[in-house]
């Protein structure tokens, strides 16, 4: 045997005569002992498979790795990739500086100019002389920004209805002041040529289009503008308008909801303006909409409406945006993009400042530059999701105001806008704490809506607005947020670039800060650099496996890459290399030792190994059986190496704790072996108590905690939160494992929690039992999430590790057992570790 890594501390030094019979300190052992035993051997996400599979375990390669690193040039491949990424890393700092500058510019940079909103502001008559425009600079902008085909709006966009809305508003503004005669004629020609498309279901509808556009048509008729008012498309549109207004019964409303107030220019002749002004913001605007505010100024002559528009034009000049101001929403969108791309760690200070601003708006019950009923649902959903995930205290009661007659969507909205709103609501609803009924309802409603409309999404939302929205919905429905590991999501976002570069309100607009290419460039370079580091980690881990002689254990499965993937998909940054390596080594050890206790060792060998772990003394190692010698040598040297490294991280010796964790696991495995040999059938409670330990999560999670950054004192380790979080992870792991292995283990004659549940509770089928068990998993996950996101004794970075493990378990057991069905995980492994982003 090779020399040990650290000096051996004698048993007498560690365990005095005042100790309990157990070889561990009484206080802590009593703490651990509350989670005693489990019946069968570990078949966890980082272990389990049937005995038949063990015979070819050595050949059941880490398939993903074989495609990339299992060649004589493996080292050269990694070195070449690191060298290639060196040049990319030189550009990362430049992109980081550029994006940080964008954060500082969010207060000054706005959206693209909206011809539609500019036209409405241009229509406002002077409060001093109604024969003159209040804002003549807006008229000038309109005349100077007509497109070559006679229309107004963002160029090169195929949204005809959006372009028609911009154009009709502009020619109304010009005709109102008898300006731009040639501009008007060109605009009228464009409308006449395209008016037939206004009733098309294949064209994207701006928000409130059927109300606003028809109202503008009536205005145009009153101004004598030459349009085909008696044509079938216009008559059809007017009929739809009448039906919508009849259904919502404006004159019967005690108050107007936000969806109506937002599109007030489309119903301005029939509203009670006192009710409208109840929605006015402190800055004088209506939902930060220049067009709605301009309409309110025309009808009410309110000075605060005037001051809002004046202040905006003093800042921006003659062109008016769709939303003003938009700095908080822009910053929120930037945070969302950075987190989705996996590069948020580079901008912690900027994100904190931005979210503090968002949270201030949230707590003051302000609209975060909201733009319509559906947009307000989107804004509220995105704000809630991001704020809650970043530890801010936000209540789901914000969604109560959207729930009317069992629906979270206002009646005036069409399916096209609703899909994006429901997708965001569905994502937010999954970030649920125990007892949050509103989110339960939101999750049920949004999921049902998305499932019902999934087939029509591509056509309804015009995917140029949200690239691959249909794929986003399909993925969200197929893979719960819990099972979608961070690095997989980052890659999907990077490759699909599925962000709204074009935003749709009453008209389309762009936000320059969010459309910056630096986001995507940084994300690609960062991903590839992290991946190169991960491949370097794997080389080190492969050498460790060879040195540990696991290949000499014929029964042991070789799952190195699968174990490494489980941590690389969450702790992906280069500075987490030590944590990844420690996590992986303990996971591999857990699998090999589980295989030993399951099929690899005789009863005598199992007991011999347990005694060796208890003594933790290499003196008699040569007298051990070969299987036991290999296993104990690997465990002893690895744990001592880890303890030595942990001491450097933590500034204290944690070796006793590490040995306790492993001894507790081996004891639980031994108990399973004894139960199996004697045919003992435990109670459900007894089975679960042991199973929470034998699922082998503790050596992986608890030991890796010492390497993620924060220092953990002995007091912290002994705190009830430390063990209660692990308890929740263990419950999720054990029950998910048993649900997935129920049928296989029933055929093998092995006891499983599902079968024990059916025995002790009156449920008719395994499916009913599994449904009940899933409720326990669901509740445990909610408790874990609540603890993760609320202040507590354990540092947040440490608590994340518990959460990561639960998400890993959810993915591994989503469709099958991710270790026993390697092809299920192969694509994920390659995406995270091996395939670079071009």
N, C-alpha and C positions, 0 to 999 in steps of 0.2 A: 504493500500500500504506500501511496505517496504520502509525504509528510503533511501533517494537518496545517491548516491556514493560520489558526490562532492557538495560543497556549490553552491547554486543557485546564479547566478549573475543577478541582476535586469535588466529589459529592459532599464531603464533610465541610468544605468551605461554603457551599451553597445551602445545604440543607442541614440545619442543626437538630439537636435532640428535642427541641421544643416544637418541631414541626408535626403536622399530622402524618399518619402513615403514608399518605400520598407523597410522591417525591417533589411536590411543588408547594410553595408558600401557602399557608392555610387561607389567608384572606382572599387571595386571588383565585386559588383553586376552588374555593366555595363559590366564588363568582362564576367560574367556568362550569362548575359541576351541574348547575341548573339546566344545562342543555345536554342531558346524557345521551341517549343512544338511538340507534336505528337498526332495523332488521337486516336488510340486505346490503350488499357491498355498494360502494359508491358508484352510481351511474350518473354522474353530474354532467353539466355542460362541458366540463374539462375532464371527463372520464368516460363513462359508460357505454358499453356495448355488450352484445351477447357473447357467450363463451366461444361460439363458433368463429366469431370474427377475430378472436385473439390469435388464432393459428396463423393468420396471414397478416397480423398487425405490423410486422416489420416492413412488409412490402406495401402497406397501405399508406403510401408516401404522402407527405405534404405535397399534394399535386401541384398547387400553384408554384411552389418553390422549384419543382423539377423543371418547369418550363423556362426558368430564368437563371437559377444559380447552380443547379446540379450539373456542372460541366467542369472540365479541367481549367477553364478560364474564369471560374466564378469570381475569384479575387480581382482579376483584371476588369471584369464587367462592372463591379462595384466601384473600383477606383476610377474607371473611365467616366461613370455617371457622376461621381463626386467632382471630378475635374470639369465635366461639362456644366455642372450646376454652379461651379465657382464663379463663372462669368455672370450667371443669372443673379447670384447673390450680390454682385456689385451694383446691380440696378435696383435691388430691393429698397435700399436706403433712399434712393431718389423717389421711388413711388410712395414710400411712407411719408416723406416730406411733402410731396405734392398733395396727398390725401389729407394730411394734417392742415395744410393751407386751406383746403376746401371746407373743413370744419369752421375755420375762422371766417370764411367768406359766406357762410350760410345766411348771415343777417343782412348782407348787402345784395346777394345774388338771388334773383327771383325766377319764376317760370318764364317760358317763352311768351311772347306777346300774343294775346288773344284778340283777333279782329272782332269777334263777337262782343266781348266785354268792352273793347274800345269803342265800338259803335253805340252801345247803350250809354256809356258815359258821354259820348258826343251828342246824344239826343237831349241831354239835360238842358233846359232853357236857363238863361241867366236869372238869378233871383232878383236882380235889379232891373233887367229889361228882358221880358219874355220873348222878344223878337230876335234875340241874339243867343248864341250858344254860350253856356257857362264855361265850357272847356274847348275852345276853338283848336287847340293843339291836337286834340284827338281827331278832329276832322282832317287836319293836315296829314296826320299819320295815315288815315284811311286812304286818302287820295294818292299817297306816295307808296303804298304797299300792296296795290292790287297785283295779282299774279297774271301771267301772260294770257291765260285762258279766260280772263274776266272775273275769276273767283277771288276770294280771300281765304286765308287759313294757312296751316302748315303745308309747305310744298311737299310733293312726292308721297303723299299719303292717299291710300285708295278709299278713304271713308267719304263717300259722296254725300251722305246725310250731314255729316259734320261740315263739309265744305259748303253745302247749301245753307246751313244755319249761319255760318260766318257771313256768307255773301248776302243773304237776305237782310240781315241786321245792318250791314254796311250800306246797302243801297237805300234802306229806310232812313238811316241817319243822314245820308247825303241829300236825299229828296226833302227831308224835314227842313233843311236849311238852304235848299235850292243851290247846292254846291256840287261840283264834279259831274257835270252833265254827261260827259263821255264815259266816266267811270260807271255811272248808273246804267247806261245803255249796254256796256260790255257785261256788267253784272246780270242784267235782266236776260241777256242772250244766253249766258251760262245757265241760269236757272231754267229757262224754257227748254234748253237742250237736255237737261238732266232731271226735270221734275218728275218724269215717269218712274224714277227709282225711289221716290220717297216712301212708297208703300211696300217696297220689296222687303221680304223677311230675311233675305240673304245679306242685307246691308246692316252694318253695325249702327245701333241707335245711340246717340248721345243721351245723357240723362234728361228725362223730361221732354224729349224731342216731340212727341205727339201732342203735348200741351203747348210748348213754347213756339214751335214752328207754325202751327196752325193759327196761334194768336198773332204772330207776325204777318201771316198771310192776310188776315183781316185788316191789320194796320196798313199793309201795302195796298190793299183794295181801296181803303179810305184815302190814301195819298194819290190814287190814280195811276199806280204803277201797272204797266201792261204785262200781266201774267195770265195764264190759262186757268182762271178760277173755276170754270165749269168742267174742267177735265176730270176724268175718272179718278186718277190718283189723288187729286186734291179733295174731291168729294169723299173719297174713301177715308182720307186722313181726318177731315172734319167730322165724319161720322164716328170715328174712333174717339176723337176728342169729346164729342157729346156724350158718348157712352161712359167714358172714364169720369167725367164731371158729374154725370147723373148718379153713378155708383157711389162716389165719395161724398156727395151731398154737402158741399162747402157751406151753404147757408144754414145747415143744421148743426154745425160744429161749434162747441163752446170755446175750443182752442184749436189752433192749426198745428199739425205735426210738422216736424222739421222738413220732411220731404216736400210738403206744399210750400212752405215759406222759402225754401231754397229756389224753387222755380216760380217765384211770385210774379215775375214779368210775364209769365204765360197766363196768369189768372188775375191780373191787376185790376180789371174792370169789375170783378165780382167779390173782392175780398173786403173784409173789415180791417182797415189799416191799423187800428188800435191793437187788434189781435196779432197782426203781423209784427208790429214793433215790440211785442213782448219777447221776441227772439233776438232783438238787437244786442250786439256785443258792446262792451264798454268802449271800444274804439269807434263806435258808430256804424259799423258794418252789419250786414246780415250774412252770417256764416262766412265772413271774409270774402264774399263774392262781390266784385265791383259791379257786375250787371244787376244783381238783385238790389244792391245798395243804391245804384243810380236810379232804378225804377222807384224805389222808396222815396228818394229825394224829390223826384218829379211829382209824386202824389202827396207828400206830406210836408215838403220844404223844411225838414228837420235840419237844424244847424249841425248836429253831430254827424249826420250823413254827409253833409257838405265838407266838413273838416276831414273826414276819413278820405274822401276822394281827392281833396286838395293835397293832403299830406302825401298820398300815394303818387300823384303826378309830379309833385315837387321833387320826389326822390327818383322817379323813373322816366320822366319826360312825357311824350305824347302817347306812347304805346302802353296799353293796360294789360296786365296778366289775368289769367282765369281765377287765380286765388292770390290774395294779398292781405297780410304778409304770409309767408310760407316757411319761415326759417325753422320753426320748431318741427313742423312736419318733414322738412327736408333733412334735418339732423336725425330724426327718428328713422327715416328711410335709409340714411347712410349707415346707421347702426345696424339696421336689419340686413343690409347688404353685406357689411363687414362680417357679421356673425354667420350669415348663410354661406359665405365664401371661405370661412375658416381662418380669417386673418385679423380677427378682432383683438387678439392678444397684443398686437403692435400699437393699439390705440386706446389703452385702458383709461388714460386721463381724459382724452377727448370724449370717449363714450360716457364716462361718469358725468362730465359736465353737461353733455347733451341730454342724458336721461334725467338729470336733476331738473332741467328745464321742462321736460315732458311731464315729470312727476308733479312739478309745481302747478302746471295747467290741470293735471288730473285732480289734484287735491282741491284746487280752487273751482273745480267743476266747469272749467273753460272748455270750449270746443278747440281741439287742436287743429285749427285751420281746416275744419271739416267742410266738406263740399256736398253733400246731398245725404239723403237718408242711407242709401247703400254705402256711400263713401264714408259716412259717419260710422256705420257698422264696421267697415274695413279699418278705419282709423282707430276705433275703440278696440277692435280685436287685436290689431298689430301692437297698439300701445300696451294693452293688457298683457299680451304674451311676452313682449320684450321686458316690460317693467317687472313682471312677476319673476321671470327667469333670472333677472339681475338683482333679485332680492328686495324689490320695493314692495311696500304693503299696499296692494291694490285689491279692491273688492269686485267680485263678479256682478254686483248689483247694477253696474253700469249697463248690463245687457237687459235688465228688466224693462227699461223704457222701450226697447225694440220689440218686445213680445206683445203682440196684439192678436187676440182670437186664435191663439195657438201657433201663430206664425212670427218668425223673426224678420220677415220682409214686408215692407210697405206695399200696399196694393198697386201703386202707380208704377212700380218698377217692373221691367221686363226681365225675362230669364237671362238674357245676355249679361246684364250688369250683376245679376243676383249670384251667378256662379262664383265670381271672384269674391264676393262678400261672404258667401257660405263656405268657401274654402278657407278663408281666413278665420271665420268663426269656428269652424271645425278644428283647426289647428290650435286655436286658443283654448277651446273647451277641454282639450286633453290635458291641459296644465291644471288639473283639478285637485283641490284639497278635499279631505273627507267632509261630507255633509253639504257640499255646495250644489244645491238642487238646481239653481239657475243654470249652472254649467252642464249639469246632467241633461236638462231640457234642451239647451243649445246644442250639445253634442248629438243628441238623438235627432233633432230637427234638421241640423245641417248635414249630417251623414245621410239621412233618408233623402234629403233634397238632392244631394250630389249623386247618390246612387240612381235615383229616378231619372235624372237629367244627363247622366254621364254620356250617353250615346250622342246627344245633340250639342255637346259643349263646343266641339271644334267649329261648328258652323255658327253657333250663337255668339261666341265671344270674339270671333274674327282674330285668330291667333297672332296676328301681327301686333295686337295690343298687349297680349301676354303670351309670349312664345311658349308653345307646347303646353298650354293650359290643360288640354285634355289629358296629356300624360301626367301632369301634376296631380290632377284629380284621381286618375287611375292609381297612381302610386300612393296617394294619401289614403285611399280606400283599402288598398291591398296591404299596406305596411303601416301599422300604427306608429305614432310618433315614438312610443317607447322602444320599438324594435328597429328604429331607423338610426343607426349609429352615426355619430357626428361626421366622421371622415367620409362615409358613404354619401351623406347628404351634401357635404362640401363638394365632392367630386361631381355629383349630379348637377349642382348649381353652376359649377365652373364650366362643365361641358355643354350644358343646355343654355347657359347664360339666361336663365328663365326669369328675367326681371322686366318690369314695365318701363321701358325707355319712353314709351308714349303713355300718357295718363289721360283718362277719359272722365271728364266732368260733364258740364253742359256742352262743352266742346273739348277738343283734344289739345294737349299741351305737353311740353317737355320741361324737365328740371335739370339744367346743365350740370349741377354738382353731382347728381346721381348717375348721370350718363358718362362720367369720366372713364376713359379706358384704363386708367391706372389701377382701378379696383381689380379688373380681370387680369391684368398683367402681373400685378403683385401676387394674386391668388395662385396663378399658374406656377410662377417661379418658386413661391413659398412651398407649394405642394410637392414639387419635384425635389427641392432641397431636403424637405422632411423625409421624403421617400428614400432618397439616397442614404440618409442617416439610418433609416430603419433597416435597409439592406446590410449596412455595416453592422448593426446590432445582431442581425441574423447570423452573420459569419461568426461572430464571437459566441453566439449561443450554440451553433452547430459544433464548434470545437469543444465546448463544454459537454455537449451530449456524447461526443466521441470519448473524451477523457473520462466521463462517468461510466462508460462501457454499457450503456443502455442497450446497444445492439446485441450484446451477449444474452439478453433476457428474451428468450424466444416467445414468451407470452405477451410481451409489452407492446402496446401500440405506439407508433412513432408519430406524434402529433405536434411536433415543435412549431411548425408554421401556423397551425390552427390556434395554438396557445398564444403565439406572438400576435397574430391578427387580432385576438380578442382585446388586447391592450393598445395596439398601434392604431386601432380604429377610434380610440378615444383620447389617449395620452399620446398625441402625435407629434408634438413639438420637439425639436432637437434637444432642448434642455431637460426633457423627461426621459432621456435614454436610460439612466440608471434605474428609474422606476419601472420602465418597460422590461428591462432585463431581469430584475428581481421578480416581477409579476410572472414572467414567462417561466423562469426556472422553477418557481414554486408550483406553477400549474403543471408543468411536465412531471415533476416529482409526484404530484398528487395522482396523476393518471397512472404512472408506473407502479406506485405503491398500491393503488386501488386494484390494478390488474393482478398484482401479486396476491392480494387478499381475496380476490374473486376467484381466480383460476390458477394462479402461478405457483402457489406454495402449499406445502403440506401443513397439517395442523401443528406439527412440531416447529416447522420453519416460521409459521405465523407468530407463534408464541416467542420464539427465539428473537425475531425482529423487534417485537414489542419490548422485550427485556433489554435489548441493545439500545433502543431509543430511550428507555427509562434511565439506564445507567449513564448514557452519553459519554462513554469512555472507549477510546480506540485501542486500549491495551490488549484486549483479547480478540481483536478482529480477525486474526488469522485462523482462529479456531471455529469461526462461524461457517455454516454451509455456504456454498458458492453464491446462490441467489441472495441470501441474506447479506453476505459480505459486500456484494456489488451495491445492493440497495442502501445499506447503512453507510458505506463509504461515501456514496454520492450525497446522501442526505447530510451526513456529518460535515463533510468538507464544504458543501454548498451553504448550509446554514451558518457555519462559522465564518465563511467569507462574507456572507451578507451581514452578519452581526458586526464584523469589523468595519465594513463600509457604512453601515447604519450609524455606528459610533461617530464617524466623521461627519455625517449629516446632522445628527441629533446632539452631539456633544456629551453623550452619556452612553453607558453600556446597556444594550437591550437584549443581550444574548439569552438571558433566562426567559424572557417573554417569548422569544422566537421558539425556544425549545418547548415551552409549555403548549404553544399552539400546535406544534407537530405531535407532541405526545397525546394530546387530547384527540386529535384526528385518528391516530393509529389505534387508540383505545376503542373508539367508536367502530372502526373497521373490524377489530378483533371481536367485539361484541356481536356484530353481524355474522361473522364466521361461526361463532359459537351457536348462535340461534339457528343458522342454517344446518349445522351438523346435528343438532339435537331435534330439529323439527319444531322448535318453539315458535308459536304464533303470538306476537306481541299485540297489545291493545293499540288502537289508533294513536292514542296520546303517547304511549311508550315508543311506538315506531317513529313518530314525528320528532320527539325529543332527541332521539339518537340520530335521526336523519338530518336534522338541522346542522349537526356537526359533520357527519360522514359525507355530506354533499361536497365537502372540501373547498368551500368558499373562503374559509378563515385564513389559511396560510397564504392564499393569493392576495386577498384584500388587506388584511391587517398588517402583514409584513411590508407590503408596498406603501402603506401609509407613511412609513418612516422616510420615504424617498421623494415625496411630491413637493417638499418645500418647508411647510410649517414645522416647527419643533413641537413635539408632543411630550409633555411632562408625564411623570409617573401618575400624578394626580389626574391628568386628563385621561390616561389609559384606563384608570380605575373608575372613571365616571360612568354612571348608568347609561348615558347617551351613547357612549362608545360601543357598549354591548347591545343596546336596544336597536341601534341601526343595523348592526351585524345580524341580529335576530331576524329583522325584516328581510334582509337579503337572503338569509338561509331559508326562510319560509318560502320565498318566491322560487328560489333555486330548487328546493326539494319538491315542491308541488308541481312546478312546470316539468321537471324531469319525470315525475311519476305519471302525469297526464299523458306525456308523449310516449312513455314506455309501457303503458298499461296493457295493451293487447299482446305485445311481444312477451312481456314478463308473465302474463297469464298463461300463455302457451308453454313457457318454460317452468311453470309451477312455482313461481316466485311470488312472495307477498309484495303488494304494492299499496300505496295509500288509497288509491281508488277502490280496490277490492275491500280493504278494511273499512272504508267509508260506507260502502254498500252493505257491509255486514252489520255495522253499528247503527246505521240510520236507515229508515224505511224509504229508500229510493228505488224505483223500479228498474232502472237501467244504468249502465255505465255512463251514458250521455248525461243523464240527470245528475249523477254524482259529480261528473266533471264540471258541469255548469255551477254547482254549489262550490266546488273547490276553486274555480276561477274567481268567484266572488271574494274568497279569502285572499287570493293573489292580488286582485284589484285593490282591495282595501289596504293591504300591506304596502302596495306601491304608492297609493295616495298618501299614506302616513309618512313614507320615506321622502316623498317629494316635498311635503310640507316642512319636514325637519330640515331638508336640504336648503330650502329657500328662506327660512326664518333664522334670525340670530340665535346662536346657542354656544355651548362650551367648545365644541370642536370647530376648528377653522373651516371656512367654506371650502377651501381647496382640498382639504382632507375629506370632507363629507361627499365631495363629488365622486370619490372613488367608489363609495357604496352605490351611488346612483349609476355610475358607469357599469358596474357589474350587473345590476338589475337589467339595464338596457341590453347588455351583451346576452344575458340569459334569454330575454324576450326574442332576440333575433335568432339565437341558436335553436330555440324551440318553437319558432314561428310556424313552420310547416312540418318539420320532422326533427330528429335529433341531429344537430349540425355536425357532430363528430362521427356518427355512425353512417351518415349519408353525405360523403365528402363533396359530391358534385353540387349539392345545394349551396355550399359555402365557397366553392372554387371561384366563381365570378367575383364575389365580394373580396376575397383574399387578393386576387390579382389587381383589382381596382385600387385597393389601399396600398399594397406593398410593392407590387412589381411593375405594373404598367404605368409608365410616365405619361403625363399630360403633354400632348404635342403643342 
